[in-house]
Structure formats: C-alpha cells, structure tokens
Amino acid sequence: MNTISDLTQKIEASLDSIRPYLEADGGNVKIHEITEDHVVRLEFMGACGSCPMSTMTFKAGVEEAIRKAVPEVRSIEVINLTAVVR
C-alpha cells in the first residue's frame, strides 16, 4: 500500500516532467494537499494562476502526467483554478 509520502514522491516526479513548460511561461504548480483517500489538491503559481489557458494546461498536461505516473490517485483538483467563460 502506498503511503502519502510515497504518493508525494511519485506525484512530484510526474510534475517535474512538465515543470519546465510551466516555468517557461512564468508559472509553476505545487502540491497543496494529498488526502488519505488519494485526492490530490494542487495550486497553480505565478502566471499559471491567472492564465486563461490554465484549464487546458491542467487537463492536458498536469492531470495527464499525474494519472499516467500515479494511477492510484483517485482525483486531482486545483484549488485556485478559475474557469474562463467566453
């Protein structure tokens, strides 16, 4: 069984694979919380927190990287993701 510490290490490694792309645009992502039932709560930082493309970045980049590397994660949320309505 995976401990929170094991999950944190795996998630950090998966985030490290996409961080260069986020950092190139002035942003980043950090783990805010991992619950006992494997819900991951992330926080977008820098430009990612206010970028209109952050929803797409989350779905196509961050979420995909975590799900591929850490399939035991039940759910992934971004605590400061604001949906852009057009």
Backbone as a chain_set.jsonl record, in Angstrom:
{"seq": "MNTISDLTQKIEASLDSIRPYLEADGGNVKIHEITEDHVVRLEFMGACGSCPMSTMTFKAGVEEAIRKAVPEVRSIEVINLTAVVR", "coords": {"N": [[0.843, -1.19, 0.0], [0.467, 2.229, -0.746], [1.955, 4.933, 0.901], [1.232, 8.286, 2.004], [3.555, 9.718, 1.759], [4.971, 8.204, -0.168], [3.244, 8.565, -2.346], [3.452, 11.333, -2.636], [6.136, 11.626, -3.453], [6.048, 10.283, -5.953], [4.164, 11.84, -7.32], [5.422, 14.356, -7.304], [7.622, 13.725, -8.927], [6.29, 13.231, -11.348], [5.252, 15.764, -11.824], [7.613, 17.169, -12.12], [8.304, 16.487, -14.682], [6.782, 18.101, -16.3], [7.146, 20.644, -15.386], [9.225, 22.318, -16.574], [7.935, 23.36, -18.847], [5.833, 24.826, -17.766], [7.293, 26.677, -16.26], [8.608, 28.02, -18.29], [6.697, 29.724, -19.184], [6.393, 31.379, -17.059], [5.167, 30.241, -14.835], [4.153, 27.736, -12.387], [3.552, 24.733, -10.46], [2.33, 23.414, -7.415], [2.085, 20.9, -4.879], [-0.658, 21.033, -2.852], [-2.139, 19.518, -1.067], [-2.505, 16.091, -0.158], [-4.901, 13.778, 0.277], [-5.939, 11.175, 2.592], [-7.519, 9.414, 1.175], [-6.483, 9.513, -1.336], [-6.877, 11.841, -2.903], [-5.687, 14.466, -4.75], [-4.697, 17.732, -4.243], [-3.832, 20.561, -5.91], [-1.911, 23.575, -6.429], [-1.785, 26.231, -8.621], [0.841, 28.36, -9.555], [2.386, 31.622, -9.881], [2.317, 32.82, -13.208], [0.585, 30.84, -14.053], [-1.562, 30.808, -12.343], [-3.316, 32.781, -13.16], [-3.657, 32.557, -15.848], [-5.477, 32.356, -18.905], [-5.388, 29.952, -20.212], [-5.053, 28.026, -18.328], [-6.861, 26.02, -17.517], [-6.828, 24.229, -19.664], [-4.108, 23.591, -19.606], [-4.025, 22.28, -17.169], [-5.746, 20.014, -17.614], [-4.666, 18.763, -19.995], [-1.955, 18.615, -19.493], [-0.89, 18.656, -16.669], [-2.75, 17.011, -15.176], [-2.838, 14.725, -16.828], [-0.133, 13.887, -16.767], [0.174, 13.203, -14.05], [-1.818, 11.192, -13.709], [-0.875, 9.229, -15.464], [1.592, 8.513, -14.328], [0.973, 7.962, -11.687], [-1.276, 5.992, -11.043], [-2.873, 5.279, -8.888], [-3.972, 7.523, -7.768], [-6.97, 9.015, -6.925], [-8.461, 11.32, -7.502], [-7.939, 14.591, -8.906], [-7.461, 17.921, -8.154], [-7.432, 21.457, -8.646], [-6.819, 24.032, -6.518], [-6.94, 26.753, -6.957], [-7.838, 27.221, -9.498], [-9.349, 29.04, -11.986], [-12.139, 29.094, -13.92], [-12.431, 30.167, -17.219], [-14.821, 32.027, -18.752], [-16.218, 32.384, -21.864]], "CA": [[0.0, 0.0, 0.0], [1.237, 3.467, -0.847], [1.765, 5.946, 1.924], [1.155, 9.649, 1.469], [4.925, 10.088, 1.383], [5.248, 7.545, -1.452], [2.45, 9.254, -3.37], [4.035, 12.663, -2.827], [7.343, 11.476, -4.266], [5.654, 9.928, -7.319], [3.491, 12.992, -7.924], [6.464, 15.365, -7.552], [8.389, 13.286, -10.098], [5.473, 13.451, -12.549], [5.183, 17.218, -12.034], [8.925, 17.61, -12.609], [8.372, 16.266, -16.13], [6.1, 19.188, -17.025], [7.512, 21.952, -14.822], [9.952, 23.216, -17.487], [6.978, 24.022, -19.744], [5.136, 25.826, -16.954], [8.255, 27.714, -15.9], [8.915, 28.8, -19.493], [5.658, 30.756, -19.293], [6.334, 32.134, -15.81], [4.302, 29.602, -13.853], [4.572, 26.503, -11.737], [2.482, 24.046, -9.747], [2.81, 22.741, -6.213], [1.111, 20.069, -4.177], [-1.245, 21.697, -1.692], [-2.571, 18.501, -0.116], [-2.888, 14.757, -0.619], [-5.721, 13.221, 1.341], [-5.784, 9.737, 2.866], [-8.216, 8.642, 0.137], [-5.754, 9.727, -2.594], [-7.289, 13.022, -3.655], [-4.567, 15.396, -4.819], [-5.079, 19.134, -4.432], [-2.679, 21.306, -6.4], [-2.036, 25.032, -6.532], [-1.024, 26.848, -9.693], [1.585, 29.509, -9.051], [2.886, 32.549, -10.889], [1.442, 33.116, -14.341], [-0.415, 29.774, -14.216], [-2.722, 31.106, -11.509], [-4.244, 33.711, -13.805], [-3.624, 32.365, -17.297], [-6.732, 31.837, -19.454], [-5.168, 28.59, -20.708], [-4.708, 27.151, -17.211], [-7.733, 24.841, -17.505], [-6.29, 23.306, -20.653], [-2.823, 23.144, -19.074], [-4.322, 21.305, -16.124], [-6.301, 18.777, -18.186], [-3.807, 18.118, -20.992], [-0.579, 18.487, -19.036], [-0.689, 18.283, -15.275], [-3.574, 15.853, -14.815], [-2.394, 13.573, -17.617], [1.165, 13.434, -16.259], [-0.027, 12.539, -12.758], [-2.58, 9.946, -13.887], [-0.021, 8.254, -16.139], [2.662, 8.083, -13.429], [0.468, 7.579, -10.358], [-2.666, 5.596, -11.298], [-3.642, 5.109, -7.658], [-4.623, 8.789, -7.421], [-8.402, 8.914, -7.198], [-8.985, 12.566, -8.04], [-6.973, 15.686, -8.919], [-8.14, 19.215, -8.15], [-6.588, 22.642, -8.488], [-7.587, 24.847, -5.578], [-7.071, 28.141, -7.4], [-8.121, 27.245, -10.94], [-10.54, 29.802, -12.296], [-12.62, 28.822, -15.267], [-12.617, 31.36, -18.044], [-16.055, 31.925, -19.516], [-16.134, 33.236, -23.056]], "C": [[0.887, 1.252, 0.0], [0.914, 4.403, 0.306], [1.649, 7.31, 1.242], [2.541, 10.109, 1.016], [5.323, 9.479, 0.039], [4.513, 8.256, -2.586], [3.046, 10.619, -3.676], [5.265, 12.583, -3.716], [6.996, 11.173, -5.722], [5.012, 11.117, -8.033], [4.5, 14.089, -8.243], [7.282, 14.996, -8.784], [7.599, 13.511, -11.383], [5.356, 14.941, -12.857], [6.511, 17.762, -12.56], [9.05, 17.438, -14.119], [7.705, 17.38, -16.932], [6.461, 20.573, -16.505], [8.287, 22.848, -15.788], [9.014, 23.98, -18.428], [6.204, 25.107, -19.003], [6.061, 26.994, -16.643], [8.623, 28.591, -17.088], [7.913, 29.927, -19.7], [5.455, 31.517, -17.987], [5.454, 31.525, -14.743], [4.93, 28.383, -13.216], [3.355, 25.89, -11.063], [3.083, 23.409, -8.514], [1.687, 21.915, -5.612], [0.642, 20.838, -2.948], [-1.59, 20.665, -0.621], [-2.776, 17.182, -0.85], [-3.653, 14.127, 0.527], [-5.466, 11.727, 1.493], [-6.463, 8.878, 1.804], [-7.717, 8.982, -1.269], [-6.369, 10.789, -3.502], [-6.127, 14.007, -3.577], [-5.12, 16.794, -5.074], [-3.802, 19.908, -4.755], [-2.965, 22.794, -6.366], [-1.165, 25.503, -7.686], [-0.383, 28.107, -9.138], [2.046, 30.378, -10.204], [1.857, 32.79, -11.972], [0.347, 32.06, -14.514], [-1.683, 30.055, -13.42], [-3.737, 31.997, -12.186], [-4.322, 33.549, -15.315], [-4.951, 31.802, -17.806], [-6.604, 30.408, -19.995], [-4.942, 27.59, -19.575], [-5.605, 25.918, -17.117], [-7.214, 23.796, -18.483], [-4.938, 22.743, -20.189], [-3.037, 22.076, -18.02], [-4.761, 19.982, -16.733], [-5.295, 18.048, -19.073], [-2.39, 17.876, -20.49], [-0.463, 17.9, -17.648], [-1.467, 17.015, -14.917], [-3.107, 14.596, -15.554], [-1.073, 13.01, -17.091], [1.003, 12.681, -14.942], [-0.74, 11.209, -12.94], [-1.734, 8.845, -14.534], [1.014, 7.671, -15.166], [2.154, 7.514, -12.104], [-1.013, 7.175, -10.48], [-3.513, 5.411, -10.04], [-4.299, 6.393, -7.16], [-6.081, 8.718, -7.864], [-8.955, 10.157, -7.897], [-7.905, 13.635, -7.945], [-7.757, 16.991, -9.046], [-7.095, 20.319, -8.08], [-7.386, 23.623, -7.65], [-7.786, 26.28, -6.042], [-7.284, 28.257, -8.907], [-9.423, 28.011, -11.164], [-10.922, 29.542, -13.731], [-12.844, 30.136, -15.999], [-13.849, 31.143, -18.917], [-15.962, 32.892, -20.682], [-17.523, 33.474, -23.611]], "O": [[1.919, 1.303, 0.669], [-0.249, 4.631, 0.638], [1.937, 7.453, 0.054], [2.674, 10.805, 0.01], [5.936, 10.147, -0.794], [5.083, 8.515, -3.646], [3.136, 11.017, -4.838], [5.421, 13.388, -4.635], [7.595, 11.749, -6.63], [5.285, 11.367, -9.207], [4.45, 14.688, -9.318], [7.6, 15.863, -9.599], [8.163, 13.931, -12.394], [5.361, 15.336, -14.023], [6.53, 18.704, -13.352], [9.81, 18.157, -14.767], [8.022, 17.582, -18.104], [6.112, 21.576, -17.129], [8.028, 24.051, -15.821], [9.285, 25.133, -18.765], [5.952, 26.18, -19.55], [5.667, 28.156, -16.747], [8.919, 29.773, -16.918], [8.228, 30.951, -20.308], [4.458, 32.222, -17.825], [5.029, 32.228, -13.826], [6.085, 28.046, -13.474], [2.264, 26.458, -11.092], [4.211, 22.919, -8.549], [0.505, 22.196, -5.81], [1.449, 21.242, -2.11], [-1.37, 20.89, 0.569], [-3.17, 17.161, -2.016], [-3.117, 13.959, 1.622], [-4.853, 11.097, 0.631], [-6.043, 7.748, 1.554], [-8.418, 8.773, -2.259], [-6.378, 10.643, -4.725], [-5.647, 14.342, -2.494], [-5.905, 17.009, -5.998], [-2.837, 19.911, -3.99], [-4.118, 23.218, -6.284], [0.032, 25.218, -7.734], [-0.99, 28.831, -8.348], [2.095, 29.938, -11.353], [0.668, 32.945, -11.691], [-0.712, 32.36, -15.067], [-2.762, 29.589, -13.787], [-4.913, 31.974, -11.823], [-4.992, 34.333, -15.987], [-5.495, 30.872, -17.21], [-7.612, 29.735, -20.209], [-4.665, 26.42, -19.838], [-5.145, 24.866, -16.674], [-7.166, 22.609, -18.161], [-4.663, 21.555, -20.363], [-2.314, 21.081, -17.981], [-4.204, 18.936, -16.402], [-5.093, 16.844, -18.918], [-1.693, 17.009, -21.017], [0.008, 16.776, -17.475], [-0.889, 16.055, -14.409], [-2.999, 13.526, -14.956], [-0.913, 11.794, -16.983], [1.624, 11.637, -14.742], [-0.312, 10.199, -12.382], [-1.866, 7.671, -14.189], [1.276, 6.468, -15.185], [2.819, 6.689, -11.477], [-1.898, 7.925, -10.068], [-4.742, 5.39, -10.121], [-5.099, 6.353, -6.226], [-6.385, 8.405, -9.015], [-9.811, 10.056, -8.776], [-7.066, 13.611, -7.045], [-8.603, 17.142, -9.928], [-6.012, 20.134, -7.525], [-8.496, 24.006, -8.02], [-8.701, 26.959, -5.574], [-6.948, 29.274, -9.513], [-10.463, 27.669, -10.601], [-10.126, 29.746, -14.648], [-13.387, 31.09, -15.441], [-13.911, 30.204, -19.711], [-15.663, 34.073, -20.504], [-17.675, 34.168, -24.617]]}, "num_chains": 1, "name": "protein.A"}
